[in-house]
Amino acid sequence: MSAAALSPQDGAQRPQLWVVPDLPARVESAPKAGVEATVRHIRTAPSVIEMERARLRHPSVRARRQTDAMHGTAKKILVQCIAYCFALFLVVALGAGVGMVLQPGTYSGQAVQHSVDTGDTLWGLAASIGAERPILDVIEDIKALNGLEGDGLVAGQQIILPVE
């Protein structure tokens, strides 16, 4: 291993340090004669405007603008979907309300009591009444008058039948 001897060169000296006095706490500067001092917003300075234009031309800013535009489109689609769902809900609710209003009420006319025989069915009993209404409506009236859930009848069961 070799070692090179390093020695300071002759004539090469470090620059001398100078002591700098402290500045006064407040520096007052007088404006030039005849010139009024004006205050401008920093964003109106030409250098700042040019820097902002350069920043807006940067590819990442353009990509972010496109992403923001896509988010705007997604928001618009979401709002439209919610509006369509709400409109669909209103139409269904209105249809259900109209259906309930137009639904015929329970039979309120004269009725007779009948004892069910073996082999009797709701369809047969409704047909035997001879009503001018559709048989399905008569069957629904028989079910409503007697609190029947299903279509089954038991022999010996007492049920109420509409007269008309």
Secondary structure as GFF3:
##gff-version 3
##sequence-region A 1 164
A	DSSP	three_ten_helix	42	44	.	.	.	ID=ss1
A	DSSP	alpha_helix	46	57	.	.	.	ID=ss2
A	DSSP	alpha_helix	59	102	.	.	.	ID=ss3
A	DSSP	beta_strand	111	115	.	.	.	ID=ss4
A	DSSP	alpha_helix	122	129	.	.	.	ID=ss5
A	DSSP	alpha_helix	135	146	.	.	.	ID=ss6
A	DSSP	beta_strand	158	162	.	.	.	ID=ss7
###
